[in-house]
Amino acid sequence: MTGLIDIKGVTLAYRTDTGPLPVLDDLNISVPEGGFCAVVGPSGCGKSTLTRLIAGLMRPDEGEVWLHGARVTSPRATVGMAFQNPVLLEWRTILQNVILPLEIVPNKQTKAQREARARELLALVGLEGFEDKRPSELSGGMRQRASLCRALVHKPDVLILDEPFGALDAFTREDLWQTMHQLRAEEPFTSVLITHDLRESIFLADEVIVLSGRPATVQYRMAVPDTGPRDLDHLYTPEAAEMLNILRHQIEVAQGRAPADPEPATATPPGSAAQAMH
Ligand SMILES: Nc1ncnc2c1ncn2[C@@H]1O[C@H](COP(=O)(O)OP(=O)(O)OP(=O)(O)O)[C@@H](O)[C@H]1O
């Protein structure tokens, strides 16, 4: 299958003082245009490494990464990234922080157009009125909202989210999940989300990929069919619980704490479960 993001047979080892550290092993992931793929797996299995490869910040030892039909060999302006720690610049206002990528990525927009674009995004995530504040004047959740705006301001094809909600409290995190759905409806992008939160993965993604322990390969795929707006209440249905149980078990397998299943590594969750998410 050809996707907007295509990771084909990617293998990578870090060179360390004690010799090579194999991290990814023949990894194959394809995300269609507009798709949202969540990647979960044991700590240290190589999830962040995968995001660096997609962003072109690293090159694989073997295999290829393709974005929009072009092989990735260097950093790409068409990728937006948001991390656990937003890293907003304190000497710039929130508006100026959001505009930053437009000052770096070549474009023909005037200053007024850049500001209008940033204001539009800030309003979309509920930060209207905070444009002139400094990052330290905002809560952690608000800073993360601003960081999402910064990642999207230049209309990237691909949005990479590396545990962006991991440091937030549960209520703020759930708020941000809903904001992500709003953003996705308004701003078409193709996304890869790295997360340790299985509920987050099934709430946000169309497909959840479980990576094996290091060196990581795809151990399990779960499709979460998208048929409409998602509602937090659906995370508390028996069907969602069943999906979470399957994923939890797969993580235990990846951690070597449960025996591997004899079934194939690709699965669609029970129809009722997938339907109940929407
Ligand atoms: N630049 C580097 N040089 C050497 N080893 C590295 C480097 N970056 C990461 N590693 C090692 O590679 C492995 C994978 O790291 P990575 O950060 O990709 O894992 P992860 O799955 O994102 O981890 P976590 O879930 O804990 O955030 C880890 O063992 C890490 O210590």
The ligand as an ORCA input file, in Angstrom:
! r2SCAN-3c Opt
* xyz 0 1
  N      21.372      9.476     20.085
  C      21.364      8.272     20.661
  N      22.513      7.567     20.816
  C      22.512      6.349     21.366
  N      21.411      5.726     21.834
  C      20.240      6.368     21.714
  C      20.158      7.679     21.134
  N      18.867      8.072     21.154
  C      18.167      7.071     21.726
  N      18.995      6.050     22.057
  C      18.596      4.762     22.658
  O      17.789      4.128     21.670
  C      16.701      3.455     22.302
  C      15.401      3.965     21.710
  O      15.238      5.319     22.091
  P      13.883      6.104     21.785
  O      13.973      7.414     22.475
  O      13.636      6.098     20.340
  O      12.813      5.151     22.517
  P      11.294      5.438     22.927
  O      10.528      4.228     22.564
  O      10.844      6.733     22.358
  O      11.438      5.566     24.519
  P      10.386      6.112     25.599
  O       9.135      5.342     25.406
  O      11.042      5.789     26.916
  O      10.236      7.580     25.350
  C      16.852      3.712     23.788
  O      17.500      2.589     24.352
  C      17.725      4.937     23.867
  O      18.509      4.904     25.051
*
